[in-house]
């Protein structure tokens, strides 16, 4: 029991240590990158083709993460909220899922999975669920 408790405390501490708040932004480097950027112009038809192909991609452009990996994590470790941590939610969300026995006895990860599958099937993807701080990501 002690090992389990210490493991949970260690994972909990690591999840707070690995948050985006610990990173800094160097404005000078961003300004330099913008100044050195090359202007690319496309015709309106090429822009429409690019928008259509990016909408059907399996990688979310906003998060840079794979929708397929998010679904696989939901299937394998959904009861522990690992998929929510991967999708960029609060670093403590895994604890809420774990201590509520899979998010209200496994119902929440199951609904998460259904919502993710529907998003993939209808072509909209999971982009709107990335960086979602709510417990019920679909709400």
C-alpha positions in Angstrom: 0.0 0.0 0.0 2.9 2.3 0.8 4.4 1.8 -2.6 1.1 2.5 -4.4 0.7 5.7 -2.3 4.2 6.9 -3.0 3.8 6.1 -6.7 0.6 8.2 -6.9 2.3 11.1 -5.1 5.3 10.9 -7.4 3.1 10.9 -10.5 1.0 13.7 -9.1 4.1 15.8 -8.4 5.5 15.1 -11.9 2.3 16.1 -13.6 2.5 19.5 -12.0 6.3 19.8 -12.8 5.7 19.1 -16.5 3.2 21.9 -17.2 3.4 24.5 -20.0 3.6 27.3 -17.3 7.3 26.4 -16.8 8.3 27.4 -20.3 9.2 30.9 -21.3 8.7 32.8 -24.6 11.6 34.8 -26.1 9.9 37.7 -27.9 13.2 38.7 -29.7 13.5 35.3 -31.4 9.8 35.4 -32.4 10.3 38.9 -33.9 13.4 37.7 -35.7 11.6 34.7 -37.1 8.7 36.9 -38.4 11.1 39.3 -40.0 13.0 36.5 -41.8 9.7 34.8 -42.9 9.1 34.4 -46.6 5.8 35.6 -48.0 3.9 32.9 -49.7 1.0 33.7 -51.9 -1.4 31.1 -53.4 -4.4 31.3 -55.6 -7.8 31.1 -54.1 -8.3 27.5 -55.5 -5.0 26.3 -54.0 -6.0 27.9 -50.6 -9.3 26.0 -50.7 -7.6 22.7 -51.6 -5.1 23.2 -48.7 -8.0 24.0 -46.3 -9.9 20.9 -47.3 -6.9 18.6 -47.0 -5.9 20.1 -43.6 -9.5 19.5 -42.3 -9.3 15.8 -43.0 -5.9 15.3 -41.6 -5.5 13.0 -38.6 -3.2 15.4 -36.8 -4.6 18.4 -35.1 -2.9 21.5 -36.4 -3.6 23.5 -33.2 -2.2 20.9 -30.9 0.3 19.1 -33.1 -0.9 15.8 -31.7 -2.4 12.8 -33.4 -6.1 12.2 -33.0 -5.5 8.4 -33.4 -3.2 8.4 -30.4 -5.8 10.3 -28.4 -8.4 7.6 -29.2 -6.0 4.8 -28.5 -5.1 6.3 -25.1 -8.8 6.6 -24.3 -9.4 3.0 -25.1 -6.3 1.7 -23.2 -6.0 4.2 -20.2 -9.2 6.2 -20.4 -10.2 5.4 -16.8 -7.1 7.1 -15.6 -7.5 10.2 -17.8 -4.2 9.8 -19.6 -6.0 10.8 -22.9 -7.0 14.1 -21.4 -3.4 14.8 -20.3 -2.2 14.0 -23.8 -4.8 16.3 -25.3 -3.5 19.2 -23.2 -6.0 19.6 -20.4 -5.1 20.6 -16.8 -2.2 18.6 -15.3 -4.4 17.4 -12.5 -7.2 16.0 -14.6 -5.7 12.4 -14.4 -6.2 12.6 -10.7 -9.9 13.5 -11.0 -10.4 10.6 -13.4 -8.4 8.2 -11.2 -10.0 9.1 -7.9 -13.6 9.0 -9.3 -13.0 5.4 -10.5 -12.7 6.2 -14.2 -14.6 9.4 -14.1 -17.9 8.4 -12.5 -17.4 4.7 -12.7 -16.1 4.6 -16.3 -19.0 6.5 -17.8 -17.0 9.7 -18.6 -14.1 7.9 -20.5 -16.7 5.8 -22.4 -18.6 9.0 -23.5 -15.2 10.6 -24.3 -14.4 7.7 -26.6 -17.8 7.9 -28.4 -17.3 11.7 -28.9 -13.8 11.1 -30.3 -15.0 8.4 -32.7 -17.8 10.6 -33.9 -15.4 13.4 -34.5 -13.1 11.2 -36.5 -16.0 9.6 -38.5 -17.7 12.9 -39.5 -14.4 14.5 -40.5 -14.3 17.4 -38.0 -11.5 15.8 -35.9 -10.7 16.4 -32.3 -9.4 19.9 -32.5 -12.1 21.4 -30.4 -11.3 19.0 -27.5 -7.6 19.9 -27.3 -6.7 22.2 -24.4 -10.2 21.8 -23.0 -10.1 22.5 -19.2 -13.6 21.1 -18.4 -14.1 17.7 -16.7 -16.8 16.9 -19.3 -14.8 17.8 -22.5 -17.9 17.5 -24.7 -20.0 19.9 -22.6 
